[in-house]
C-alpha cells in the first residue's frame, strides 16, 4: 500500500514537472519544482474548497449577515437604503431582463431602496411598473412606482392590487412580516397574481437557522415548505442561488403552469 502511494506521488510530481522542462538547463529543476508545487497546491485547494463548500458558504453568510451595520443595513440604491444583499439584487436584474414582467408587486417597502432599484431596472428596459405595499409610507417617488399603504393581506389592499394588475404579466417579491403565518397567507394570496414563467420570490428564508437567527421561530422558509406541499404549479429554482450567498435560499419559486 505504501509503495503504491509512493508511486502515485512520484507519478504526480513527474506529470506536473515534465511540462515545465522548457527553461534553460540552469533553471529548469528549480523553476519546474516551484511551478509544479504551485499547480499542485491550486488543485488541492480547489478540491478542498469544493468539498467543504457548504461550510465556507454558511460561514461567510453568517459573517455577512451579522455584520449588518457594515453590510446589508448599509446598502443603498441611488442614496436610498435598500437593506438587501447585492447579490440577490443582481439576480433580480437577470430575472427582470429575462421575463420582462409588466407588473412587479413588492410587499414590504421599508425605506424604499428596493422599489427604487426595481423601478430603475424597468426604466432601463422601458417596461414595467412597481406596486409596493407597506403599512407605513416611504419617501420615494418614481413614475414607475405605485405606493399602496396598508396591510398586504387585507381585502381592501388586495382589491386595489387586482384593479391595477388585471391581466398583466406579473412577478411578486414578499418581504414584509416574516412570521410563517403571515408569509404563508401572502403566498396564498399573491401567488395567484404570478404569471406562468414568472417568479414568486420569498425573501429572508435564511432566518430561523437557515443559516442565521436560530431563535427567530418559524418564518419564511417554513412557509415556503408548507405552501409547496399544496401548490404544485411552482418549483424552486436553485439556479438563482448561483452566487452562493443569498438571503432567499429556496425562496425563488418559478411558476410552471
RAHUWO-V931358 format. One record per helix or strand of 3 or more residues. SS is the DSSP state (H for helix, E for strand). FROM is the first residue (numbers start at 1). TO is the last residue. Records with the same first field share a line. If there is no record, write none. Layout:
# RAHUWO-V931358
SS = FROM-TO / FROM-TO
This chain:
# RAHUWO-V931358
H = 2-18 / 28-51 / 53-66 / 72-74 / 86-99 / 113-125 / 155-165 / 180-193 / 220-230 / 238-241
E = 103-107 / 129-134 / 145-149 / 170-174 / 199-202 / 234-236 / 252-255
